[in-house]
Amino acid sequence: MQEENTDLENDELYEHFRFTASEGQEPLRVDKYLMNFVENATRNKVQQAAKAGNVLVNDVAVKSNYKVKPHDVVRVVLAHPPAENLLVAEDLPLDIIYEDDTVIVVNKAAGMVVHPGHGNYSGTLVNGLIHHIENLPTNSNERPGLVHRIDKDTSGLLVVAKTEFAMAHLSKQFFDRTTERLYYALVWGNVEEDEGVIEGNIGRSLKNRLQMDVFPEGDFGKHAVTHYKVLERLTYVTLVQCKLETGRTHQIRAHFKHIGHTLFNDERYGGNDILKGTTFTKYKQFVQNCFKTLPRQALHAKTLGFTHPKTGEFMRFNSEIPQDIADCLEKWRTYTINSKDEV
């Protein structure tokens, strides 16, 4: 039994997370800091990691009460490699709406993570894809087949490359902004203009790494442009169509929060609070029922268009509005009609 005890100091430690504290970082306990930056982290997990010597600041192991300061480099290191590097094929149900020898178009269900990472190491789209197809090409991040992605709780269309040539061709289309991507989003408030453009650099929030913020052009983040058109006004919420000119992380979610119209039930950006409406108890109960009907952000990647890498044909795919969004919209339509009747 004694031989099974290994000296961890002699084992290789693998970096799982690395964060550099911003210029404006106020003193904050490292356990609280990491909870803001690591998805699915709990304070207890972080404290246990620190107790085991796995939390380093500027390459020195620290206790969980260490106060993070500007420019500190905070790392979490463990004795095993990050699980996202250990891809396992899984027989998962995939809604494949088109497939040939070059590409696959998948209608991703809400709740499915696109690729492993940050606490989601199985049940992802990539786990299902590598079971469905052997030898998918990998992108620069070692993620098989992926040329773009959508958030876990966003539903809708994704194109996957089956060959190296298709990956390069599709990646260039996304880079050159020649693809077509239309989303449907239900947002809080009455969007005044029938159509418009939201511009503003998008980058990681300086306060919460799990969020993206909008910054002045040229200051921080990456250039981002979202075109929108109002489809339906439903009293205290608005259904909009969004056309992406760029494809930044959380682009639609961050842009609409920036203009005061956070996505309905978007927990990460505060849309799971009642942001517009009355103070009546009956109304609050109605909104809570809507949240139960649609337990995620109201965002769906409805249309995807791209030039086929092999044939040169422009292909456009459309998907149906998922049932949870459709049911939520019906509730708001009924509420809107009843509200007009009461006036």
Summary of the structure (lengths in Angstrom):
residues: 343
radius of gyration: 22.4
end to end distance: 79.1
largest distance: 80.1
contacts: 1028
relative contact order: 0.11
helix: 27%
strand: 29%
